[in-house]
Amino acid sequence: VDDPALSSSSKVAAGLYQPMTFKRTVETWKGLESIVFSTQFYQWAEEFLQSEFFHPLPMFRLFSSFEEQNNWSLKSGDSYFSKLIGEENNSDTDGCHHPFGYGRVFHSGYLDIPQLLNSSCSYFKSAGSFLAEKINYNELKFSESKIIYKSFTADKIIFCEGWLIKDNP
């Protein structure tokens, strides 16, 4: 159930992914593990939905100081971090001036979020499993073993409402 008139974080997301937090040059929480899992899932989803929305691409971090460059260099020499990032390059490329160099981030890219949402929505509509409307909480029926909403029956319900959860009784 989704109200297409409402804004959502998915609709405005850039879809970029990578395993690092750049400020301190550290791996995000379970960064590599999450990306390995996500890669497998999104490749499966592309095939299942017969759509293309998962785009692995290299990402580069431009350094704004020698300190950033040095921290990156130290980390990229570490046996674990060398799986996540590569040594910086100090030459200008393609007209991009970066006097402090840059480093490469592995396991990065982007999801074409509009394509993913459209493909998913089309699939759920064709399966008769999608309602394009605002959920009416008064129509939810709960029993010990199931939840019923209109013609749908489920074992569980997940509300992805963001800040609008405040209106959910």
KOLPA-893629 format. One record per atom (N, C-alpha, C, O): z, x, y; atom name; residue in three letters. Coordinates in Angstrom, 2 decimals, decimal comma. Layout:
N
         w         u         v    a     r
         Z         X         Y   CA   ALA
...
END
This chain:
169
         w         u         v    a     r
      0,00      0,87     -1,17    N   VAL
      0,00      0,00      0,00   CA   VAL
      0,00      0,91      1,22    C   VAL
      0,88      1,76      1,38    O   VAL
     -0,98      0,73      2,07    N   ASP
     -1,07      1,58      3,26   CA   ASP
     -1,68      0,78      4,40    C   ASP
     -2,70      0,11      4,23    O   ASP
     -1,06      0,84      5,53    N   ASP
     -1,58      0,18      6,73   CA   ASP
     -2,51      1,16      7,43    C   ASP
     -2,04      2,11      8,05    O   ASP
     -3,83      0,94      7,36    N   PRO
     -4,76      1,91      7,95   CA   PRO
     -4,66      2,00      9,47    C   PRO
     -5,17      2,96     10,06    O   PRO
     -4,02      1,03     10,11    N   ALA
     -3,88      1,07     11,56   CA   ALA
     -2,79      2,05     12,00    C   ALA
     -2,78      2,50     13,15    O   ALA
     -1,89      2,37     11,09    N   LEU
     -0,80      3,28     11,44   CA   LEU
     -1,25      4,74     11,41    C   LEU
     -2,12      5,12     10,63    O   LEU
     -0,66      5,53     12,28    N   SER
     -0,88      6,97     12,24   CA   SER
     -0,06      7,54     11,08    C   SER
      0,91      6,93     10,64    O   SER
     -0,46      8,70     10,60    N   SER
      0,33      9,35      9,56   CA   SER
      0,14     10,85      9,68    C   SER
     -0,85     11,32     10,23    O   SER
      1,09     11,59      9,15    N   SER
      0,98     13,05      9,20   CA   SER
     -0,25     13,52      8,43    C   SER
     -0,88     14,51      8,82    O   SER
     -0,59     12,85      7,34    N   SER
     -1,78     13,25      6,58   CA   SER
     -3,05     13,10      7,41    C   SER
     -3,94     13,94      7,31    O   SER
     -3,14     12,07      8,21    N   LYS
     -4,35     11,83      8,99   CA   LYS
     -4,55     12,86     10,09    C   LYS
     -5,68     13,08     10,53    O   LYS
     -3,49     13,50     10,54    N   VAL
     -3,61     14,48     11,62   CA   VAL
     -3,41     15,91     11,15    C   VAL
     -3,49     16,84     11,95    O   VAL
     -3,14     16,10      9,86    N   ALA
     -2,88     17,44      9,33   CA   ALA
     -4,13     18,30      9,35    C   ALA
     -5,24     17,82      9,09    O   ALA
     -3,97     19,57      9,66    N   ALA
     -5,09     20,52      9,65   CA   ALA
     -5,48     20,87      8,23    C   ALA
     -6,64     21,21      7,97    O   ALA
     -4,54     20,80      7,29    N   GLY
     -4,85     21,08      5,89   CA   GLY
     -4,84     22,55      5,53    C   GLY
     -5,25     22,90      4,42    O   GLY
     -4,38     23,42      6,41    N   LEU
     -4,34     24,85      6,11   CA   LEU
     -3,24     25,15      5,10    C   LEU
     -2,16     24,56      5,15    O   LEU
     -3,51     26,08      4,21    N   TYR
     -2,46     26,52      3,29   CA   TYR
     -2,52     28,03      3,14    C   TYR
     -3,59     28,64      3,19    O   TYR
     -1,36     28,62      2,96    N   GLN
     -1,20     30,05      2,71   CA   GLN
      0,26     30,29      2,37    C   GLN
      1,11     29,46      2,73    O   GLN
      0,60     31,37      1,69    N   PRO
      1,95     31,54      1,16   CA   PRO
      2,96     32,26      2,07    C   PRO
      4,08     32,54      1,64    O   PRO
      2,58     32,55      3,30    N   MET
      3,44     33,40      4,13   CA   MET
      4,00     32,67      5,36    C   MET
      3,42     31,70      5,85    O   MET
      5,14     33,17      5,82    N   THR
      5,68     32,81      7,12   CA   THR
      5,48     34,06      7,97    C   THR
      6,09     35,10      7,71    O   THR
      4,65     33,96      8,97    N   PHE
      4,22     35,15      9,69   CA   PHE
      5,28     35,78     10,58    C   PHE
      5,31     37,00     10,72    O   PHE
      6,14     34,98     11,17    N   LYS
      7,09     35,55     12,13   CA   LYS
      7,86     36,72     11,55    C   LYS
      8,02     37,75     12,20    O   LYS
      8,34     36,57     10,33    N   ARG
      9,14     37,64      9,71   CA   ARG
      8,40     38,30      8,54    C   ARG
      8,97     39,13      7,83    O   ARG
      7,16     37,93      8,34    N   THR
      6,35     38,46      7,24   CA   THR
      7,08     38,28      5,91    C   THR
      7,34     39,24      5,18    O   THR
      7,41     37,02      5,61    N   VAL
      8,06     36,69      4,35   CA   VAL
      7,29     35,57      3,66    C   VAL
      6,56     34,81      4,30    O   VAL
      7,48     35,50      2,36    N   GLU
      6,86     34,42      1,60   CA   GLU
      7,60     33,12      1,92    C   GLU
      8,82     33,10      1,99    O   GLU
      6,84     32,03      2,12    N   THR
      7,49     30,74      2,27   CA   THR
      8,18     30,40      0,96    C   THR
      7,88     31,00     -0,07    O   THR
      9,10     29,47      0,98    N   TRP
      9,87     29,12     -0,20   CA   TRP
      8,91     28,73     -1,32    C   TRP
      8,14     27,78     -1,20    O   TRP
      8,97     29,49     -2,42    N   LYS
      8,10     29,29     -3,58   CA   LYS
      6,63     29,26     -3,20    C   LYS
      5,85     28,50     -3,78    O   LYS
      6,25     30,08     -2,21    N   GLY
      4,89     30,08     -1,68   CA   GLY
      3,81     30,29     -2,73    C   GLY
      2,93     29,44     -2,88    O   GLY
      3,87     31,39     -3,45    N   LEU
      2,83     31,68     -4,43   CA   LEU
      2,87     30,67     -5,58    C   LEU
      1,83     30,20     -6,03    O   LEU
      4,06     30,34     -6,05    N   GLU
      4,20     29,37     -7,13   CA   GLU
      3,60     28,01     -6,71    C   GLU
      2,92     27,37     -7,51    O   GLU
      3,86     27,59     -5,49    N   SER
      3,32     26,32     -5,00   CA   SER
      1,80     26,36     -4,91    C   SER
      1,13     25,39     -5,27    O   SER
      1,26     27,48     -4,44    N   ILE
     -0,19     27,57     -4,29   CA   ILE
     -0,88     27,62     -5,64    C   ILE
     -1,95     27,04     -5,81    O   ILE
     -0,30     28,30     -6,61    N   VAL
     -0,89     28,34     -7,95   CA   VAL
     -0,93     26,92     -8,52    C   VAL
     -1,95     26,49     -9,06    O   VAL
      0,17     26,20     -8,40    N   PHE
      0,21     24,81     -8,88   CA   PHE
     -0,78     23,94     -8,10    C   PHE
     -1,54     23,17     -8,70    O   PHE
     -0,77     24,06     -6,78    N   SER
     -1,66     23,24     -5,93   CA   SER
     -3,12     23,51     -6,23    C   SER
     -3,93     22,58     -6,27    O   SER
     -3,46     24,77     -6,44    N   THR
     -4,85     25,13     -6,75   CA   THR
     -5,31     24,41     -8,01    C   THR
     -6,39     23,82     -8,05    O   THR
     -4,49     24,47     -9,05    N   GLN
     -4,84     23,79    -10,30   CA   GLN
     -4,98     22,28    -10,08    C   GLN
     -5,91     21,65    -10,57    O   GLN
     -4,03     21,70     -9,33    N   PHE
     -4,06     20,26     -9,09   CA   PHE
     -5,29     19,86     -8,28    C   PHE
     -6,00     18,92     -8,67    O   PHE
     -5,56     20,54     -7,18    N   TYR
     -6,68     20,13     -6,32   CA   TYR
     -8,03     20,38     -6,99    C   TYR
     -8,97     19,62     -6,75    O   TYR
     -8,15     21,40     -7,81    N   GLN
     -9,39     21,59     -8,57   CA   GLN
     -9,58     20,45     -9,56    C   GLN
    -10,69     19,94     -9,73    O   GLN
     -8,49     20,05    -10,23    N   TRP
     -8,55     18,91    -11,14   CA   TRP
     -8,91     17,64    -10,36    C   TRP
     -9,76     16,87    -10,79    O   TRP
     -8,26     17,41     -9,20    N   ALA
     -8,49     16,21     -8,41   CA   ALA
     -9,93     16,14     -7,90    C   ALA
    -10,52     15,06     -7,88    O   ALA
    -10,50     17,28     -7,51    N   GLU
    -11,90     17,29     -7,08   CA   GLU
    -12,81     16,80     -8,21    C   GLU
    -13,71     15,99     -7,99    O   GLU
    -12,56     17,31     -9,40    N   GLU
    -13,38     16,91    -10,55   CA   GLU
    -13,17     15,44    -10,88    C   GLU
    -14,12     14,70    -11,11    O   GLU
    -11,91     15,02    -10,89    N   PHE
    -11,57     13,64    -11,23   CA   PHE
    -12,16     12,66    -10,21    C   PHE
    -12,71     11,63    -10,59    O   PHE
    -12,04     12,99     -8,92    N   LEU
    -12,53     12,10     -7,86   CA   LEU
    -14,00     12,33     -7,53    C   LEU
    -14,58     11,61     -6,72    O   LEU
    -14,60     13,34     -8,16    N   GLN
    -16,00     13,70     -7,91   CA   GLN
    -16,24     13,88     -6,41    C   GLN
    -17,11     13,25     -5,81    O   GLN
    -15,44     14,77     -5,84    N   SER
    -15,48     15,02     -4,41   CA   SER
    -15,11     16,48     -4,15    C   SER
    -14,50     17,13     -5,00    O   SER
    -15,48     16,97     -3,00    N   GLU
    -15,11     18,35     -2,62   CA   GLU
    -14,24     18,31     -1,38    C   GLU
    -14,65     17,83     -0,33    O   GLU
    -13,03     18,84     -1,52    N   PHE
    -12,11     18,88     -0,39   CA   PHE
    -11,21     20,12     -0,42    C   PHE
    -10,50     20,37      0,55    O   PHE
    -11,23     20,87     -1,49    N   PHE
    -10,39     22,07     -1,63   CA   PHE
    -11,25     23,29     -1,35    C   PHE
    -12,22     23,55     -2,06    O   PHE
    -10,89     24,06     -0,31    N   HIS
    -11,72     25,17      0,12   CA   HIS
    -10,91     26,46      0,27    C   HIS
    -10,34     26,70      1,34    O   HIS
    -10,84     27,28     -0,78    N   PRO
    -10,18     28,59     -0,64   CA   PRO
    -10,98     29,47      0,32    C   PRO
    -12,20     29,59      0,20    O   PRO
    -10,30     30,06      1,26    N   LEU
    -10,90     30,97      2,24   CA   LEU
     -9,90     32,05      2,60    C   LEU
     -8,69     31,80      2,61    O   LEU
    -10,38     33,24      2,89    N   PRO
     -9,43     34,27      3,33   CA   PRO
     -8,87     33,93      4,71    C   PRO
     -9,55     33,33      5,54    O   PRO
     -7,64     34,32      4,92    N   MET
     -6,99     34,13      6,22   CA   MET
     -6,57     35,51      6,71    C   MET
     -6,18     36,37      5,92    O   MET
     -6,67     35,70      8,00    N   PHE
     -6,30     36,98      8,58   CA   PHE
     -5,26     36,79      9,66    C   PHE
     -5,32     35,83     10,43    O   PHE
     -4,32     37,69      9,71    N   ARG
     -3,27     37,66     10,72   CA   ARG
     -3,57     38,75     11,73    C   ARG
     -3,58     39,93     11,39    O   ARG
     -3,82     38,35     12,97    N   LEU
     -4,01     39,33     14,05   CA   LEU
     -2,63     39,76     14,53    C   LEU
     -1,77     38,91     14,79    O   LEU
     -2,42     41,04     14,66    N   PHE
     -1,13     41,55     15,10   CA   PHE
     -1,10     41,63     16,62    C   PHE
     -2,08     41,99     17,26    O   PHE
      0,05     41,28     17,17    N   SER
      0,20     41,33     18,63   CA   SER
      0,98     42,56     19,09    C   SER
      1,19     42,75     20,29    O   SER
      1,40     43,40     18,13    N   SER
      2,14     44,61     18,50   CA   SER
      2,10     45,61     17,35    C   SER
      1,74     45,28     16,22    O   SER
      2,46     46,85     17,67    N   PHE
      2,56     47,87     16,63   CA   PHE
      3,67     47,54     15,65    C   PHE
      3,58     47,86     14,46    O   PHE
      4,74     46,88     16,14    N   GLU
      5,85     46,50     15,28   CA   GLU
      5,37     45,51     14,19    C   GLU
      5,70     45,68     13,02    O   GLU
      4,58     44,50     14,58    N   GLU
      4,04     43,56     13,60   CA   GLU
      3,15     44,28     12,59    C   GLU
      3,21     44,03     11,39    O   GLU
      2,33     45,17     13,11    N   GLN
      1,43     45,94     12,25   CA   GLN
      2,23     46,78     11,25    C   GLN
      1,89     46,83     10,07    O   GLN
      3,27     47,43     11,72    N   ASN
      4,11     48,28     10,86   CA   ASN
      4,82     47,44      9,80    C   ASN
      4,86     47,83      8,63    O   ASN
      5,39     46,29     10,20    N   ASN
      6,08     45,43      9,24   CA   ASN
      5,12     44,95      8,15    C   ASN
      5,48     44,91      6,97    O   ASN
      3,92     44,60      8,55    N   TRP
      2,91     44,13      7,59   CA   TRP
      2,54     45,25      6,62    C   TRP
      2,44     45,04      5,41    O   TRP
      2,35     46,43      7,17    N   SER
      1,98     47,58      6,35   CA   SER
      3,06     47,88      5,32    C   SER
      2,75     48,14      4,16    O   SER
      4,32     47,83      5,72    N   LEU
      5,42     48,06      4,79   CA   LEU
      5,44     47,00      3,69    C   LEU
      5,59     47,31      2,51    O   LEU
      5,29     45,74      4,08    N   LYS
      5,32     44,64      3,11   CA   LYS
      4,13     44,72      2,15    C   LYS
      4,29     44,51      0,95    O   LYS
      2,94     45,02      2,67    N   SER
      1,75     45,02      1,81   CA   SER
      1,81     46,14      0,79    C   SER
      1,07     46,11     -0,20    O   SER
      2,66     47,13      1,00    N   GLY
      2,84     48,20      0,03   CA   GLY
      3,81     47,85     -1,09    C   GLY
      3,89     48,56     -2,09    O   GLY
      4,55     46,76     -0,92    N   ASP
      5,51     46,30     -1,92   CA   ASP
      4,76     45,69     -3,11    C   ASP
      3,76     45,00     -2,91    O   ASP
      5,22     45,93     -4,33    N   SER
      4,50     45,46     -5,51   CA   SER
      4,36     43,94     -5,55    C   SER
      3,32     43,44     -5,99    O   SER
      5,37     43,19     -5,10    N   TYR
      5,26     41,73     -5,11   CA   TYR
      4,39     41,25     -3,95    C   TYR
      3,48     40,45     -4,15    O   TYR
      4,66     41,74     -2,74    N   PHE
      3,93     41,26     -1,57   CA   PHE
      2,45     41,65     -1,60    C   PHE
      1,63     41,01     -0,93    O   PHE
      2,11     42,69     -2,36    N   SER
      0,70     43,06     -2,44   CA   SER
     -0,13     41,97     -3,13    C   SER
     -1,36     41,98     -3,04    O   SER
      0,53     41,04     -3,82    N   LYS
     -0,17     39,88     -4,40   CA   LYS
     -0,46     38,83     -3,34    C   LYS
     -1,31     37,96     -3,53    O   LYS
      0,24     38,92     -2,21    N   LEU
      0,13     37,90     -1,16   CA   LEU
     -0,65     38,36      0,06    C   LEU
     -1,37     37,58      0,68    O   LEU
     -0,51     39,65      0,40    N   ILE
     -1,13     40,15      1,61   CA   ILE
     -1,79     41,50      1,37    C   ILE
     -1,43     42,23      0,44    O   ILE
     -2,76     41,82      2,21    N   GLY
     -3,45     43,10      2,11   CA   GLY
     -3,24     43,93      3,35    C   GLY
     -2,87     43,42      4,41    O   GLY
     -3,47     45,21      3,21    N   GLU
     -3,30     46,18      4,29   CA   GLU
     -4,16     45,81      5,49    C   GLU
     -5,25     45,25      5,35    O   GLU
     -3,65     46,11      6,66    N   GLU
     -4,37     45,79      7,89   CA   GLU
     -5,60     46,67      8,08    C   GLU
     -5,73     47,73      7,48    O   GLU
     -6,49     46,20      8,90    N   ASN
     -7,70     46,92      9,28   CA   ASN
     -7,66     47,05     10,80    C   ASN
     -7,36     46,08     11,49    O   ASN
     -7,95     48,20     11,31    N   ASN
     -7,82     48,41     12,74   CA   ASN
     -9,14     48,43     13,50    C   ASN
     -9,15     48,73     14,70    O   ASN
    -10,23     48,13     12,85    N   SER
    -11,51     48,16     13,57   CA   SER
    -11,87     46,77     14,08    C   SER
    -11,51     45,76     13,46    O   SER
    -12,56     46,71     15,20    N   ASP
    -13,03     45,44     15,73   CA   ASP
    -14,18     44,94     14,87    C   ASP
    -15,05     45,71     14,48    O   ASP
    -14,17     43,65     14,58    N   THR
    -15,22     43,06     13,76   CA   THR
    -15,74     41,79     14,41    C   THR
    -14,98     41,04     15,02    O   THR
    -17,01     41,57     14,28    N   ASP
    -17,65     40,34     14,75   CA   ASP
    -17,24     39,96     16,17    C   ASP
    -17,04     38,78     16,47    O   ASP
    -17,12     40,95     17,03    N   GLY
    -16,80     40,69     18,42   CA   GLY
    -15,36     40,28     18,67    C   GLY
    -15,01     39,90     19,78    O   GLY
    -14,52     40,35     17,65    N   CYS
    -13,11     39,99     17,80   CA   CYS
    -12,32     41,26     18,07    C   CYS
    -12,25     42,16     17,24    O   CYS
    -11,72     41,31     19,24    N   HIS
    -10,95     42,49     19,64   CA   HIS
     -9,50     42,31     19,19    C   HIS
     -8,84     41,35     19,58    O   HIS
     -9,03     43,22     18,38    N   HIS
     -7,64     43,17     17,91   CA   HIS
     -7,10     44,60     17,90    C   HIS
     -7,15     45,28     16,88    O   HIS
     -6,58     45,03     19,03    N   PRO
     -6,15     46,43     19,18   CA   PRO
     -5,02     46,85     18,25    C   PRO
     -4,85     48,04     17,97    O   PRO
     -4,24     45,88     17,75    N   PHE
     -3,14     46,23     16,86   CA   PHE
     -3,49     46,01     15,39    C   PHE
     -2,66     46,19     14,50    O   PHE
     -4,74     45,61     15,14    N   GLY
     -5,20     45,43     13,77   CA   GLY
     -4,95     44,03     13,26    C   GLY
     -4,53     43,13     13,99    O   GLY
     -5,22     43,87     11,99    N   TYR
     -4,99     42,58     11,34   CA   TYR
     -4,72     42,82      9,87    C   TYR
     -5,01     43,89      9,33    O   TYR
     -4,17     41,81      9,23    N   GLY
     -3,91     41,87      7,80   CA   GLY
     -4,52     40,67      7,11    C   GLY
     -4,70     39,61      7,72    O   GLY
     -4,81     40,83      5,87    N   ARG
     -5,40     39,73      5,10   CA   ARG
     -4,32     39,01      4,30    C   ARG
     -3,41     39,63      3,75    O   ARG
     -4,44     37,70      4,24    N   VAL
     -3,55     36,87      3,43   CA   VAL
     -4,37     36,34      2,26    C   VAL
     -5,42     35,74      2,44    O   VAL
     -3,86     36,58      1,05    N   PHE
     -4,52     36,07     -0,14   CA   PHE
     -4,00     34,66     -0,44    C   PHE
     -2,98     34,25      0,10    O   PHE
     -4,71     33,93     -1,29    N   HIS
     -4,30     32,58     -1,70   CA   HIS
     -4,21     31,65     -0,49    C   HIS
     -3,21     30,96     -0,31    O   HIS
     -5,24     31,64      0,32    N   SER
     -5,25     30,82      1,51   CA   SER
     -6,53     30,00      1,59    C   SER
     -7,49     30,27      0,87    O   SER
     -6,54     29,02      2,47    N   GLY
     -7,71     28,19      2,66   CA   GLY
     -7,33     26,90      3,36    C   GLY
     -6,36     26,84      4,11    O   GLY
     -8,13     25,86      3,09    N   TYR
     -7,83     24,57      3,70   CA   TYR
     -8,27     23,42      2,80    C   TYR
     -9,17     23,55      1,97    O   TYR
     -7,60     22,31      3,01    N   LEU
     -7,99     21,04      2,38   CA   LEU
     -8,70     20,22      3,44    C   LEU
     -8,22     20,11      4,57    O   LEU
     -9,83     19,64      3,09    N   ASP
    -10,50     18,69      3,97   CA   ASP
     -9,75     17,37      3,79    C   ASP
    -10,10     16,56      2,93    O   ASP
     -8,72     17,17      4,60    N   ILE
     -7,82     16,04      4,44   CA   ILE
     -8,55     14,69      4,56    C   ILE
     -8,32     13,82      3,72    O   ILE
     -9,42     14,49      5,57    N   PRO
    -10,12     13,19      5,60   CA   PRO
    -10,92     12,91      4,32    C   PRO
    -10,93     11,78      3,84    O   PRO
    -11,57     13,93      3,78    N   GLN
    -12,34     13,75      2,54   CA   GLN
    -11,41     13,43      1,37    C   GLN
    -11,71     12,54      0,57    O   GLN
    -10,29     14,12      1,28    N   LEU
     -9,32     13,86      0,22   CA   LEU
     -8,79     12,43      0,32    C   LEU
     -8,72     11,72     -0,68    O   LEU
     -8,42     12,00      1,52    N   LEU
     -7,90     10,64      1,71   CA   LEU
     -8,96      9,59      1,39    C   LEU
     -8,67      8,60      0,71    O   LEU
    -10,18      9,79      1,87    N   ASN
    -11,25      8,83      1,60   CA   ASN
    -11,57      8,74      0,11    C   ASN
    -11,74      7,64     -0,42    O   ASN
    -11,65      9,88     -0,56    N   SER
    -11,94      9,89     -2,00   CA   SER
    -10,82      9,22     -2,79    C   SER
    -11,08      8,44     -3,70    O   SER
     -9,59      9,52     -2,43    N   SER
     -8,44      8,91     -3,12   CA   SER
     -8,40      7,41     -2,89    C   SER
     -8,19      6,64     -3,82    O   SER
     -8,62      7,01     -1,66    N   CYS
     -8,60      5,59     -1,32   CA   CYS
     -9,70      4,84     -2,09    C   CYS
     -9,46      3,76     -2,62    O   CYS
    -10,89      5,41     -2,13    N   SER
    -12,00      4,79     -2,87   CA   SER
    -11,64      4,62     -4,34    C   SER
    -11,91      3,58     -4,94    O   SER
    -11,04      5,66     -4,92    N   TYR
    -10,64      5,58     -6,33   CA   TYR
     -9,63      4,45     -6,54    C   TYR
     -9,80      3,63     -7,43    O   TYR
     -8,58      4,42     -5,72    N   PHE
     -7,54      3,40     -5,91   CA   PHE
     -8,07      2,00     -5,64    C   PHE
     -7,66      1,05     -6,31    O   PHE
     -8,98      1,86     -4,69    N   LYS
     -9,60      0,54     -4,45   CA   LYS
    -10,41      0,11     -5,66    C   LYS
    -10,30     -1,04     -6,10    O   LYS
    -11,22      1,02     -6,21    N   SER
    -12,06      0,67     -7,37   CA   SER
    -11,21      0,35     -8,60    C   SER
    -11,64     -0,40     -9,47    O   SER
    -10,01      0,91     -8,66    N   ALA
     -9,10      0,64     -9,78   CA   ALA
     -8,24     -0,61     -9,54    C   ALA
     -7,42     -0,98    -10,37    O   ALA
     -8,45     -1,24     -8,38    N   GLY
     -7,65     -2,42     -8,04   CA   GLY
     -6,20     -2,08     -7,77    C   GLY
     -5,31     -2,90     -8,00    O   GLY
     -5,96     -0,85     -7,29    N   SER
     -4,59     -0,36     -7,08   CA   SER
     -4,30     -0,01     -5,64    C   SER
     -3,49      0,87     -5,36    O   SER
     -4,95     -0,70     -4,72    N   PHE
     -4,76     -0,35     -3,31   CA   PHE
     -4,74     -1,61     -2,46    C   PHE
     -5,58     -2,49     -2,60    O   PHE
     -3,77     -1,67     -1,57    N   LEU
     -3,71     -2,73     -0,57   CA   LEU
     -3,73     -2,09      0,80    C   LEU
     -2,86     -1,28      1,11    O   LEU
     -4,69     -2,45      1,63    N   ALA
     -4,78     -1,93      2,99   CA   ALA
     -4,04     -2,90      3,91    C   ALA
     -4,65     -3,76      4,54    O   ALA
     -2,74     -2,74      3,96    N   GLU
     -1,91     -3,63      4,77   CA   GLU
     -0,54     -3,00      4,99    C   GLU
     -0,16     -2,05      4,30    O   GLU
      0,17     -3,55      5,93    N   LYS
      1,56     -3,13      6,15   CA   LYS
      2,40     -3,80      5,07    C   LYS
      2,26     -5,00      4,82    O   LYS
      3,27     -3,05      4,44    N   ILE
      4,09     -3,62      3,37   CA   ILE
      5,07     -4,64      3,97    C   ILE
      5,68     -4,41      5,02    O   ILE
      5,19     -5,75      3,28    N   ASN
      6,14     -6,78      3,67   CA   ASN
      7,36     -6,61      2,76    C   ASN
      7,32     -7,00      1,59    O   ASN
      8,42     -6,04      3,29    N   TYR
      9,60     -5,73      2,49   CA   TYR
     10,18     -6,98      1,84    C   TYR
     10,76     -6,90      0,76    O   TYR
     10,03     -8,14      2,49    N   ASN
     10,57     -9,39      1,94   CA   ASN
      9,87     -9,82      0,66    C   ASN
     10,41    -10,62     -0,11    O   ASN
      8,67     -9,29      0,42    N   GLU
      7,94     -9,66     -0,80   CA   GLU
      8,23     -8,72     -1,97    C   GLU
      7,73     -8,94     -3,07    O   GLU
      9,03     -7,70     -1,75    N   LEU
      9,42     -6,81     -2,85   CA   LEU
     10,48     -7,49     -3,70    C   LEU
     11,47     -8,01     -3,18    O   LEU
     10,26     -7,49     -5,00    N   LYS
     11,21     -8,08     -5,95   CA   LYS
     11,69     -6,98     -6,88    C   LYS
     10,90     -6,26     -7,48    O   LYS
     13,01     -6,86     -7,00    N   PHE
     13,61     -5,82     -7,83   CA   PHE
     14,33     -6,45     -9,01    C   PHE
     15,07     -7,42     -8,86    O   PHE
     14,10     -5,89    -10,19    N   SER
     14,89     -6,27    -11,36   CA   SER
     15,43     -4,97    -11,96    C   SER
     15,18     -3,89    -11,42    O   SER
     16,16     -5,08    -13,06    N   GLU
     16,71     -3,86    -13,67   CA   GLU
     15,63     -2,96    -14,23    C   GLU
     15,82     -1,74    -14,31    O   GLU
     14,49     -3,51    -14,62    N   SER
     13,47     -2,71    -15,30   CA   SER
     12,17     -2,53    -14,51    C   SER
     11,34     -1,70    -14,89    O   SER
     11,98     -3,28    -13,41    N   LYS
     10,71     -3,16    -12,70   CA   LYS
     10,82     -3,60    -11,25    C   LYS
     11,80     -4,21    -10,81    O   LYS
      9,78     -3,25    -10,53    N   ILE
      9,63     -3,65     -9,14   CA   ILE
      8,31     -4,41     -9,06    C   ILE
      7,30     -3,98     -9,61    O   ILE
      8,32     -5,53     -8,37    N   ILE
      7,11     -6,33     -8,23   CA   ILE
      6,80     -6,49     -6,75    C   ILE
      7,66     -6,81     -5,94    O   ILE
      5,53     -6,25     -6,43    N   TYR
      5,04     -6,50     -5,07   CA   TYR
      3,69     -7,17     -5,20    C   TYR
      2,71     -6,56     -5,65    O   TYR
      3,64     -8,43     -4,80    N   LYS
      2,43     -9,23     -4,95   CA   LYS
      1,97     -9,17     -6,40    C   LYS
      2,72     -9,60     -7,28    O   LYS
      0,78     -8,65     -6,68    N   SER
      0,29     -8,61     -8,08   CA   SER
      0,59     -7,27     -8,77    C   SER
      0,15     -7,05     -9,89    O   SER
      1,34     -6,39     -8,11    N   PHE
      1,63     -5,07     -8,66   CA   PHE
      3,02     -5,01     -9,29    C   PHE
      3,98     -5,57     -8,77    O   PHE
      3,09     -4,31    -10,42    N   THR
      4,36     -4,08    -11,09   CA   THR
      4,51     -2,58    -11,30    C   THR
      3,56     -1,91    -11,69    O   THR
      5,71     -2,06    -11,05    N   ALA
      5,95     -0,62    -11,19   CA   ALA
      7,38     -0,37    -11,65    C   ALA
      8,26     -1,21    -11,51    O   ALA
      7,57      0,84    -12,20    N   ASP
      8,92      1,27    -12,58   CA   ASP
      9,69      1,81    -11,38    C   ASP
     10,92      1,70    -11,31    O   ASP
      8,95      2,39    -10,45    N   LYS
      9,57      3,03     -9,28   CA   LYS
      8,71      2,76     -8,06    C   LYS
      7,54      2,38     -8,18    O   LYS
      9,30      2,96     -6,91    N   ILE
      8,55      2,83     -5,66   CA   ILE
      8,92      4,02     -4,77    C   ILE
     10,09      4,40     -4,68    O   ILE
      7,93      4,59     -4,12    N   ILE
      8,15      5,71     -3,21   CA   ILE
      7,65      5,29     -1,84    C   ILE
      6,49      4,90     -1,69    O   ILE
      8,51      5,35     -0,85    N   PHE
      8,13      5,02      0,51   CA   PHE
      7,80      6,32      1,26    C   PHE
      8,67      7,17      1,44    O   PHE
      6,56      6,46      1,69    N   CYS
      6,13      7,62      2,48   CA   CYS
      5,90      7,12      3,90    C   CYS
      4,77      6,94      4,34    O   CYS
      6,99      6,91      4,61    N   GLU
      6,91      6,24      5,90   CA   GLU
      7,26      7,13      7,09    C   GLU
      7,17      6,71      8,24    O   GLU
      7,65      8,37      6,80    N   GLY
      8,04      9,23      7,90   CA   GLY
      9,15      8,62      8,72    C   GLY
     10,10      8,05      8,17    O   GLY
      9,04      8,74     10,03    N   TRP
     10,09      8,23     10,91   CA   TRP
     10,21      6,70     10,88    C   TRP
     11,23      6,16     11,31    O   TRP
      9,18      6,00     10,38    N   LEU
      9,25      4,54     10,30   CA   LEU
     10,19      4,06      9,20    C   LEU
     10,41      2,86      9,05    O   LEU
     10,74      4,98      8,43    N   ILE
     11,71      4,61      7,40   CA   ILE
     12,90      3,88      8,04    C   ILE
     13,62      3,13      7,37    O   ILE
     13,10      4,10      9,33    N   LYS
     14,20      3,44     10,05   CA   LYS
     14,06      1,91     10,01    C   LYS
     15,05      1,19     10,15    O   LYS
     12,83      1,42      9,81    N   ASP
     12,58     -0,02      9,77   CA   ASP
     12,61     -0,58      8,34    C   ASP
     12,43     -1,78      8,14    O   ASP
     12,85      0,30      7,37    N   ASN
     12,82     -0,12      5,98   CA   ASN
     14,23     -0,56      5,56    C   ASN
     15,17      0,23      5,57    O   ASN
     14,35     -1,85      5,19    N   PRO
     15,68     -2,33      4,80   CA   PRO
     16,13     -1,80      3,44    C   PRO
     17,22     -2,12      2,98    O   PRO
END
